[in-house]
């Protein structure tokens, strides 16, 4: 009895000592509660309360995060790990949420929207908690809870704006597909826990349990688990929801879906892959092969289908799928000791996508359309906007002197070094596919300047001076950073 009481006391002490590790997430939780209360009672008198609460909360969370710089620690019985990777990615995630909040505020000001707007900001704060936890954990249970937090918030963000049949269909498809993938993943996790009795995928006992388990059943369980991960990363064959949801959702929400969840899941997948590589678990020998195969298929599918798109948001959806292949290549680099390559490409990818969707949003607000045909001839009048959008397309392709070029160069160099060391032809095929799809992407990204600058419309268009907005200013600022990191990439690389 005394031993039992002693263990309870010791566990409580450990939990209390671990609480400071969650101070960033606790700030987000408090901000969420304040935002909810404000939406119910204060927004009636001060409509901007929830928005400013969200911004202050996110800035407070970043301030608290800065105090954890260079902190390497574990807490809550190993469920949370603080290291440089989690610190840098949480900083990127919180900064992304601030930008999304600003995009959302501008969108709501220009759109007739009858529902309560404050709930949307509360959802962003809640999603931030789940996203942060994904970058800090190697525990399967906490991973599933965090994925569900992010998923449910994403479903609500997409469905909250449904005002027509097309948007409602996209939201329903997203929620049903996501719920099915989550259920499959949970079943896989239950099998894995039954085999190992351990939830920490980096724990040697967990890996030993997987080694001892029957290979066929273990393989099925792992396929089920990667179903949930694949849904959030939208790699083939779990990408089917992406184009419809990207097109049907409001552009600020699309910007969120294309960046924040991918950052968090990539860090999780990188930790998982590096934990299993070089162990006796049979899957460790297949990790590179499977990731490489998925990357090749995803790059080919995303870029080839993007060629046929006539809507810029659907094109960006398939572009995002194609870039997932490059992000998977960055995970291979991470597992071989190049953490800086993953961080650089994730940062650049986030900047490029946020800036691109920022420009798409301001164009959609002014024209009411997102088709390439609607941009015909507009470049002569709005050369500033389409000029920057063209530069972002160049960066997404990977042409110098942009940061997109340097990011792909780092990835190609790392994979080529791995090919030279291992001699496995699958990595050579990965390089060839990456180079080929980069060339393919040139044709669909250049649809933007083709329609804007080189084509003339036969219809008379009333085109005035382009209005300055906060979204436009942020998009231009992010585009400048895309160029700066192309010239000075070590601003990010030196962080590791």
N, C-alpha and C positions, 0 to 999 in steps of 0.2 A: 504493500500500500504506500509506504514511504517512497519507494522507487518510482511509483506511478505519479505521485504528487511532485516529486523532484523533476520528472520529465516534463510534466505540464508546465511547471514554473520555468524550466529551461527553454521550452518552446515559446512561451509567451515573451520571455526576455529576448529571444532571437528575433521574433516578429517585430517587437518594439525597436530593436536595433536596425532592422531592415527598412522601417518606414521612411527614413530620409532618402533612401534610394528612389522612392516613388514620389518625391515632392513635386516634380514636374507634372506627373499625371494627376496628383491630388489638386494642383492648381487648376488643371483642366476640368476636373470633376466639380470643383467649387464654382468655376465659371459657368459650367453647364447648368447647375442648380439655380444660380443667380439669373441666367438667361431665361430659363423656363419660367421662373417667378415673374421676371420682368415682362415676358411675353403675355402673361395672363393679366397683369395688373397695371404695368407702367407704360407699355407700348401704346395704350389708348391715348395717353397724354403726351408722351414723347416717343415718336415712332422710331427714332434711331437708337433707343436704349439697348436693344439686343445686339445690334451691330457693334456699338462702341464697347459693350461688355465683352464681346467676342475678341475684338482687337486688343483690348487691355489684358484680357486673360492670356491670349497667345503671346503678347509681349512679356507678360509676367512669367509665363512658362519658359520663354527663351532666356530671360534673366536668371531664373533658377537653374536652367540647364547649364549656363556658363560656369556656375559654381562647381559643376561636376567634371570640368575639363581635366583630363589626365587622371581621372579617378578610375581605378580598376578594382572592382569589388563584385561580390555576389551576395544575394540576399534571398529571403523567403525560401530557405532550404534548397538553394541552388536553382530556383525557378527563374530568377532574374540575374542577368550578367551585365555589368556596366564596363564598357571598354571604349576604346577610341572609335571603333566602327559604329557602335550604337550611339555614341555622342554626336558624331558628325551627321549621321543619317537622321537622327531626331531633330537636329538643328535644321536640316534641309526640309524635313516634313513640316515643322512648325512654320517655317518661312513660306512654304508652299500654301499652307492653310490661310495665312494672312493674305496672300495674293488672291486666293480663291474667294475669300470673304469680300475683298475689294471689288473683284469682278462681279460677284453676286449682287452687291449693293448697287452698282451701276446698272446691272441688268434689270433689277427690280424697279429702279427709278424710271426706266424707259418702257416698262411692260405693264399692261393693265393686269393686275393680279389681285384677286379678291380675297384669297386665303391669308391667314396670318403669316407674316414674313419672318418673324422672330424665331419660329420653329426651325427654319433652315439653318440659322447660325448655331442653334443648339445642337443640331445634328453634326455640324462640322467639328464642334468641340468633342462630342462623343466619339466621332470617328478618329479624332486625334489621339484619344486614349488607346484605342485598339491598335492604331498604326504604330505608336511608340512601343507598345508591349511586344509587337511582332519583331522589332529590331533588337529586343533585349533578352529574349527567352530562347531556351532550348528544351522547354517542357511541352510535351504534346498537348496536355490539357489546356494550359494557358494559351498555347498557339491556336487551338480550336476556338476558345472563347474570344480571343482577339480577332480572329478571322470573321467570326459571326458578328461581332460588334461593328466591324467595318462593312460587312456585307449588308446587314440590316439598315445601317445608315445610308448606304449607297442605294438600296432599293427605295427607301423613302425619299431620298433626294431626287431620284428619277421620276417616281410616281407622283410626287407632290405637285409637279407642274403639269400633269396630264390634263390637257384641255381639248384634245380631239382624239379621234379613234386611233390615229397613227401613234401618238405619244402613249396612249393607254396600252396599246398592243406591245410597244417596246418595253414599257415598264413591267407588264405582266410576263413577257417572255424572259426578261432579266431575272425577276423574282422566282419564277418556277424553275428555270434552269439552275439558278444559284442554290435554291433549296434542295434540288435533287443532288447536286454536286456536294453540298454540305452533308447530306445524309449518307452518301456513299463514303465520304471521307471519314465520318464518325464511325461507321462500321469498320473501316480499315484500321482506325486507331484502336478500336476495341479488340480487334484480333491481335494487333501488335502488343498491346498491353497484356493480353492473355498469354502470349508467348514469353514475354520478358518479365512481367511484374514490375516494370520500371518505366516511368514516363519521360525521363530525360534522355533524349536521343544521343547526347554526347557522353552519357555514362557508360563505362566499360561493361557493366552488368547488363545494360540494355542491348549493347552490341553482341555480347556473349549469348544472350537469350535468343537473338535473331539468328545467330550462327547455329544454335542447337535446334531451332524450329524446322519443321519440314519445308523444303524449298518451294514446292508448288503453292502451299497455302500462304507462305510468307510473300511470295511474288504477287499473289492476288491482293493481299493486304496492302502492299506498297503501291500497286496500281490504283487501288481505291484512295489511298492517301494523296497521291499525286493528281488525282482527279480534282480535289479541292484546291490544290496549289495551282494547277493548270487553269482552272476557272478564273482565278484572280489575275494570273499573268496573261491570260488569253492566248496561250500558245496552242497550236494545232494538236488535237482536234477539239479543243475546248474554247474555240474562238468564235463560235457561230453567233453568240449574242452580241458581239462587239459592234458591228456596223449599224444594226438597227437601233441599239441603245445610244450610240454616239450621235446618230442623226436625230433621233427622237427627243433626246434630253436637251435642256437648255445648254448653251455653249459653256457657261461657267461650270456646270455640273460635268459636262464632258471633259473639260480641262482637269477637273478633280479626278475623274475615273482613269484618265490616261496617265496620271503621274503618281499621286500619293500612294494608292494601294500597291502599285508595282514596285515602288521604292522599298516598302516594308516587306513584301513577299520575297523580293530578290535577296534582301539581307538574310531572311530566314532560310531560303533555299541554299544560299552560300554557306551559312553555318552548318546546315545539315550535310551538304556535300563534303565539306572539309572535315567533318567529324567522322564520316564513314570511310573516306579514302584512306588507304594504307592500313586497313584493318583486315581481320580474317573473315569478315562478312562477305559472302559471295557477291553481294550487290556493289561492294566497293570497287570490284574489278570492272563492273558494268557502268559505273556512274558516268565517267567521261563519254563512254560509247552512247548511252541513252541520251544524255544532255546534248551531245553532238548531233545525233540523229534528229532529235526534236528541233534543234536550232536550224538544221538544214531545211527540214520540211516547213517550218514556220516562216523562214525567210523567203522561200520560194512561193509559198501560198500567199503570204501577205503582199509581196511586191507584184506578183503576176496578176492577182485579182484587182489590186489598186489601179492597174493600167486601164481598166474598163469603167472606172467610176466617173460619174458626171457631177457628183455633189462633193464639195470640198470636205465636209465633215465625214462622209463615208470614206473618202480617200484617206483622210487622216486616221480613220479607224484601222484600215488595212495597213497603212504606214506604221501605226503603232504595233500591229501584229508582226510586221516585218522587223521592226526594231527590237521586238522581244527576242528574236533570234540572236541579235548582236548582244543583248543583255545576258543571254545564256552563255555566249562566248566569254563575256566578262566574268561570269561565275567560274568558268574553267580557269581563267587567269587568276582569280582570287584563290582558288584551291592550290595553285602552284606558287603562292607567296606574293602575288601582285595585287594586294588589296587596294593599292592606289589606282589601279586601272579601273576596277569596278566603281570606286567612288567617283572618279573623274567622269566616266561615261554616264553614270546615273545622274550626276549633277548637270552635265551638259544636256542630256536627254530631257530632263525636267525643265531647264531653262528654255530649250527650243520649243517644247510642246506648250508650255504656258504662254510664251510670247506669240506663237502661231494662233492659238485659240483666242488670245486677246484681240489680235487683229481680225480674226474671223468674226468675233463677237461684235466689234464695232461696225464692221461692214454689214453684218446681219441686222443690227439695230437700225442702220440707215437705209438699207435696201429691202429688208424683209425676206431676203433669199440667201441661199448658200450654194447655189449651183454655179458651175464655172461659166455657164452662158450668161448669167446675170452680171458677171464681171467684164463682159465684152466692152472694150473701148474705155473703160473707166480709168485705166492707168494714166491716160493723158491728162486727166483732170485731178486725180488723186495719186499722183506719182509718189508722194512721200509714203503713203500707206502701202501701196503695192511694191514700192522699192524695198522697204523693210521686209515685207512678206516674201519677196523673191530671195533676199539674202538669207532668210531663215530656211527657205527651201534648199538653197545651196548648202547650208550647214547640215540639214537633214540628209542630203545626198552624201556629203562627206568630201566637199571640194575646199581646198585651201583658199584663204587663210583662216577659215572659220574653226571653231572649237570642235564641230562635228567631224571635220577632217582629222584633227589630232586625236580625237577619241577613237575613231576607227583605226587609225594608224597604230595606236598603242595596242589595241586588241589584235590586229593582224600580226604585229611583231611578236606578241606574246604567244599566240597560237603557232606561229612559224617556229619559234624557239622550241616549243613543246614537240612539234613534228620532228625537228632535227634531233631532239633528245630521245624520243620514243620510237620514231620511225614508223608510226602507225599511219597508214594511208587515209584513214578516216579524217584525220586532222587536215590533211592536204585537201580533201574534198570539202571540208568546212571552209577553208580559205578560198577555194575556187568559187564556192557558192556565195560567200560573202562579197567577193569582188564582182561576181556576175550580177547579183541582186542590187549592188550599189549602182551599176550601170543602168539596170532596169529602172531604178527609182528616178533616174535623171528624166525619163520621159513623162512620168506623171507629175512630178513636182514642177516641171517647166510648163505645165498647163496653165499655171497661174499667170506668169508673164506673157504667155502666148495669147491668152484671152484679153488680158488687161492692156497690153501695149501693142500687140501686133495685129489684132483683129478689130474690125470696125463693125458697129451695129447699124442696121438699116432703120431701126426705130429711133425716133427722137427721144432723148432722155433729158430730164430736168436734173442737172447736176450742179449743185452749189458748192460752197466752201465746206470742206470736211470739218465737222464739229470736234473740238478738243474735249476729251473726257479723261477721267482718271484711268479707265481701262487702256486707252490709247497711250497715255504717258507711261504706264507700267509696262506695256508691251514693248515700247521703244527702249525703255531702260533695260529690260531683260535682253533685248536684241543686242544692245551695246555690250552687255556682259558676255554674250555669245561670241562676239568678235574679240573682246579683250582676252578671253580664255584661249582663243585660238592663237594669239600672239604670245601670251604669258601663261601657258598651261600649268607651270609650276606653282602658281597661286593655289591650286588645288592639290597637285601631286605632293607638294612639300608638307601637307598636313599629316601625311603618314610618315 
